[in-house]
Every structure is written in C-alpha cells, then in structure tokens.
Amino acid sequence: MVKQAKVLCIKTSINNESEKIDYKEGKEYNAEIIFDDILVESELSEMCLAEIAAKEAVRLGTQEKENGQWDDWFNEHFRFIE
C-alpha cells in the first residue's frame, strides 16, 4: 500500500558524500508512505528512503501499534503537512 503525503523540512540536510543540500529548511517535499517506511523526494528529485516514526505511522493509519522502529533523523528534519 502506497500513500502519498507532503512533508515540511524543518532542518536543512546536507549530503555527507557530495556536500550538496538534500533538503532545505522551510521547503515542502513530496513523500510516499509504504507500510512503515517513507520515501521523501530530495532536491535532486530522487525518492530517498527516510523511514518513518511509528507514532506517525499510527496517526496516518499505515500501522496499528506504536511499537515499530523510530527514526530520530526523520523526526529531526521533517513534519507531516496535514
């Protein structure tokens, strides 16, 4: 099951390898939720796996319980736009 979503970047993320910006603070990005994973479209228009916090997965109805894996990086950099 794939669910389309939008996320707001709340903290700029710079790629450690290329030193280019992957996500810019204040910008909205397209996202796809697939079970308990999330892909977020980067500045290069690539869908990149970012995981999803279990709490958000429950809220969005893609997971029944909050006992899934948390991803602190995602929560630090993005917020879902309702």
SVG drawing of the C-alpha trace seen along z (x, -y; Angstrom):
<svg xmlns="http://www.w3.org/2000/svg" viewBox="-6 -28 38 31">
<polyline fill="none" stroke="black" stroke-width="0.4" points="0.0,0.0 1.4,-3.4 0.1,-6.6 1.1,-10.0 2.0,-12.7 3.7,-16.0 6.4,-16.9 7.9,-20.2 11.6,-20.3 12.3,-21.9 16.1,-21.5 18.4,-21.6 20.1,-18.3 23.5,-18.2 24.7,-15.1 27.9,-14.0 29.3,-12.4 28.6,-15.2 28.3,-18.1 25.2,-19.3 21.9,-20.1 19.4,-17.2 16.6,-19.0 16.2,-22.8 14.6,-24.1 11.2,-25.6 10.6,-23.8 7.8,-21.3 8.6,-17.9 6.5,-15.1 6.7,-11.8 5.4,-8.2 4.5,-6.1 4.9,-2.4 3.9,-0.3 6.2,-1.7 8.8,-3.3 8.7,-6.7 10.5,-8.0 11.0,-11.7 11.8,-13.4 15.2,-15.2 16.4,-18.4 17.6,-16.1 14.1,-14.8 15.1,-11.4 12.8,-9.4 15.1,-8.6 14.2,-6.2 13.9,-8.1 11.9,-5.6 9.0,-6.8 8.4,-7.2 6.0,-4.6 3.8,-7.3 3.3,-9.0 2.6,-5.7 -0.2,-5.1 -1.5,-8.6 -1.6,-8.2 -3.3,-4.8 -0.5,-2.8 0.5,-0.9 -1.7,0.3 0.7,0.0 3.5,-2.3 6.0,0.4 7.7,0.0 11.2,-1.4 11.7,-5.1 13.9,-7.2 15.2,-10.2 16.8,-11.7 13.4,-11.9 11.7,-13.4 14.5,-16.0 14.3,-17.1 10.6,-16.8 7.0,-17.3 4.0,-16.0 1.7,-18.6 -1.9,-17.9"/>
</svg>
